[in-house]
């Protein structure tokens, strides 16, 4: 879809899952996605509390499209009707969301998938396309400029999506602090903290006993010379950072993930207040939720987006990366942050 056209419309109802198919003029290709609602706790389907969060609905997503999956970050528009996601196989996803009478997440409508392009206008492949972090230049504007962070070949690129999903990127310079980061555990999370400042975070620490590195980078910069101010995150071992998003109070939310053969998959969410965020800071904040695969419907939770609900409540959208594995799932969960958090 390009910025001149929003002519997606419902084409049919997939009865097995309650998902709608959308077609229209687009720079991507139509992607039929099926969604099914899931409880947060399979053994206790009426339980909605998760620490300082309230579960507001969740979906398991499936598609026969080969490119579907691997979603590593997400953004949402102001009224929650549409999402934009990126994959670590260099694809964009646009899709529409639906809600029930209580305002809980109820379905995802099929939309479109398009390859992310490099500076020469070519679809990226392999390590070049390992997109991990997504942030919007203007809050909730899914059809404007966005910044995307990549690992393996570490960089941040700016895409102007007003020209469609076939936009070519420009470079956003970042500091050499990323040179020390380990392969596949590199530049993981990015959020536009201020109009001229990106907050960027590594996935894990470089050495045992270290903090997790982060930085404030000038945005969009001059394309060549970085302007970097360092900070760090106090690690909550064995968690690693997977995403960051701005909080309504001026702070940020940090999404973290753990995995081990013994403990399985876990998810932690931290809130970092605005007073903590400055050059040289060691960010720690407050843990709002800690969920485990053993009792909760979570997977490899990788991306987070935030918006205000109709009553002023803070709503969080968290998506999982299935690693294109039949043993994992693509989940989209919505939570409300308890008042005062």
KACORUR-V692666 format. One record per run of one state. SS is the DSSP state (H for helix, E for strand, - for the rest). FROM is the first residue (numbers start at 1). TO is the last residue. If there is no record, write none. Layout:
<<SS,FROM,TO> <SS,FROM,TO>>
This chain:
<<-,1,8> <E,9,14> <-,15,18> <E,19,23> <-,24,28> <E,29,31> <-,32,33> <E,34,37> <-,38,48> <E,49,50> <-,51,52> <E,53,62> <-,63,70> <E,71,76> <-,77,81> <E,82,87> <-,88,90> <E,91,99> <-,100,104> <E,105,115> <-,116,116> <E,117,117> <-,118,122> <E,123,123> <-,124,125> <H,126,129> <-,130,130> <E,131,136> <-,137,144> <E,145,150> <-,151,154> <E,155,160> <H,161,163> <-,164,169> <E,170,172> <-,173,175> <H,176,180> <-,181,181> <E,182,182> <-,183,184> <E,185,185> <-,186,186> <E,187,194> <-,195,196> <E,197,202> <-,203,211> <E,212,218> <-,219,227> <E,228,233> <-,234,239> <E,240,246> <-,247,251> <E,252,260> <-,261,263> <E,264,272> <-,273,273> <H,274,276> <-,277,281> <E,282,283> <-,284,285> <E,286,292> <-,293,300> <E,301,308> <-,309,313> <E,314,320> <-,321,329> <E,330,337> <-,338,341>>
